[in-house]
Amino acid sequence: TLPFKQNNFTICFSSMDYAQNVSYDFKLEGYDNDWSHSASDGSATYRNVRPGKYTFLVHISGREEEGNSIRFNIKIKYPPLASPAAFVIYLLLFLAGISAIFLIFHRISKLKARAEMEKSLSEYKATFFTNVSHEFRTPLTLIVSSLDDIRAKYSDSIANDRSFKVME
């Protein structure tokens, strides 16, 4: 297992029989498409290997060791911000953000509807009180104007009349 920053590495391998002329074929499954050949140096270098799981295979070709294969697993860890757990957290944060935006728009629409309702109610109240005051003022105006006419006509005889003063 390698940390994500160690994605460049070299693997060295050799045969136990140094006298024999040995060649190696190797492949990193998940990275290489084809087998590579190494005549004598016994090393494989890989650069910029992406995070994930790989299997390194070495096939030894020689007189006594013909057909021997070696395999081992290599795992390169994901960077913390690109790990599967981080993507789950990103998804949850994204969904939480979408829900928050939806709730904000929902509350704004409710507030707009409430403000519209209060505005129409206020207009209705103003209209109602205007009409009611008009209904009171019209008869009172008629009564006051009649009293003014009576006072003008009979000013001498009602000047001290107590009931007339109450009506004023």
N, C-alpha and C positions, 0 to 999 in steps of 0.2 A: 504494500500500500504506500502510495506516494502522495505528498500534498500537492495541491493544484499548481503551485508555482514550480514544481519539479516535473514539468512536462517534456523536458529534453533529457534524454538519458542514453547511456550506452550499456549494452549487455555483452559481457565477455564469456566465452565458453571454449572448452578444449576437450580433447580426447585424452584418455588415460594412457593410450599407446602412442608414445612420442616417436617411435621408430617408423611407424607406418605413415604412408602418404594418405592423409585423411582430408576429406572435403565436407563442408557443412551446407545444408540448405536450411533456411530459417524463414519464419513468417510470424507476424504479430496479428493474430486473428482479430478482426474488428478495425484494423488499421491498414494492413497490406492486403491487396487483392491477390497477388501472386507470390510464389516462393522466391526468395532471393538466394544467391549462391555466394559462399565465402570459401575461397580455396584454402587459405592457410591461416589467416590472421585470427579467426574465431571471435569476431565481434560484430555487433549490430548496433547501429546508432539510429535513434528516432528523435525527431524534433517536432515541437508543437503538437504533441499528442493531446487530444481533447479529453476532458474528464470522462471516466467510464470504466468498464471492466473489459479486460483484454486477456487473451491467452497467448503466450509466447511458445512457439514450437521450434525445435531444432531437430533436424534429421541428419544423422551422421552417416557418411559413406566412406568406407575403408574396408580392408580385407577382413579383419576379425570382427569389426563392430558394424558390419553391414546391416542396415535396417533398424538400428537402434534410434529411438526417438525420445526426446525429453520435452516435457511440457510443464509450464508453471503459469500461474495466474498473476496478473498485474492489475492493480486497481489504482486509478488516479482520482483523488477526491475532487468533488466539485468545490468551487469557491463558496464561501459562506453565503454570499448574496445571490448565487445562482444555483443553490442546492434545491432539491425537490421540496424540502420543508420550507425554504424561503418562498418558493413559488406558491405554495399553499397559503402562506401568510399574505403574500401579495394579492392573491385571489380574494381572500377574506377581507382585506382592507379595501379592495376595489368594490366588492359587494356592499360593504358597510358605507362607503362613499356614495354609491348609487342610491342606497336606501336613505341616507341622510339628505341627499338632494331631492329625492321624491318626497320625503316628509316636509322639507322646507317649502317646496312648491305647493304641497297640499295645504299647509298652514297658511301660506300667502293667499291661496285661492279662498280659503275659509274666511280670512280677515277681510278680503275684498268683498265677498258676499255679505258679510256682516256689516261692513261700512255702507254698502249699497242699500241694505235693508234699513239701517239707521237713518240714512239720508232720506229715503222715501218715507219713513215713519215721521221724520222731522217735518218734511214737506206736508204730509197729511195733517199733522198737528197744527201747523201754521195755517193751513187752509181752513181747518175746522174752527180754530179760534177766531179767525177773520170773519167767517160766516156767523158764528155765534155773537161776536161783538156787533156785527152789522144788524143782526136780528134784535139785539137790545137797543142799539142806538136809534134805529128808525122810529120805533114807537115813542121813545123818550124825546126825540127831537120834535115829533108831532105834538106831544104833550106840552113841552116847554114853549114851543111857538104859540100854542093855544093860550097858555098862561100869559105870555107876553101880550097877546091881543086883548085878553080880558083886562089885564092891568092897564093897558093903554086906554081902553074904553071906559073902565070904571075905576079909575085911579082915586077919585075922591071918596067913593063909598067903601072901598075895600082896603084902604090904607091901614086901618087898625084891625082889620079882620084877622083873627088868629089862625083860622083854618087855611086861609090863603097863604100866610107866611110859612106854614108847614109844607104846603105843596111846592113852594119855591125851593 
